[in-house]
């Protein structure tokens, strides 16, 4: 059974700081890994999707890396801004074929202080 | 291009009642999955539909059911509501091939906030 862990559960940083969010998973047989942000009371907004064959993906100030062998992914946020304050979740889709469910981490709640 | 649309945004029901939530996926997306989100349990998978057939189901009691229509719109139903069913219910859509492989990210709607009193 896939387990996905995100540490720390909460993070508070001053504006402008570069930061790294972590996502660990127990089963390396994955199809892809997706990072989301969630604002309070809202749905999830897709940030980056990394296929199992890729090592990293970049979008603007965001960079996500994937190391399947160690069961880890990191989301790097450069020059953080107050608008980045949200909960960040990672989700892993297994590669076992068929219709397998996506497993979500419990999230990291980020606060960027002006 | 319109995103995933969930209706209604908010619902207040009493114990024992039943409720139906609706989800319209992004145009062209035939896979629709449902999730329950609570502060204590996080995001939990309910079920996934593709081509009007339920393809996978999470560990929820039979009171939770769903269906998908020919236009890919989906509904989920919860019967005999309990206080513990209070949660944010999220729907996600994605594009996938008939062989089960995916070629798009999951896209979520803004959810339906269900409160059971």
Interface residues (C-beta under 8 A of the other chain):
Chain A: X31 X32 X34 X36 X41 X42 X43 X44 X45 X46 X49 X89 X91 X93 X97 X98 X99 X100 X101 X102 X103 X104 X105 X106 X107
Chain B: X4 X6 X33 X35 X42 X43 X45 X48 X50 X55 X56 X58 X88 X90 X92 X100 X101 X102 X105 X106 X107 X108 X109 X110 X111 X113
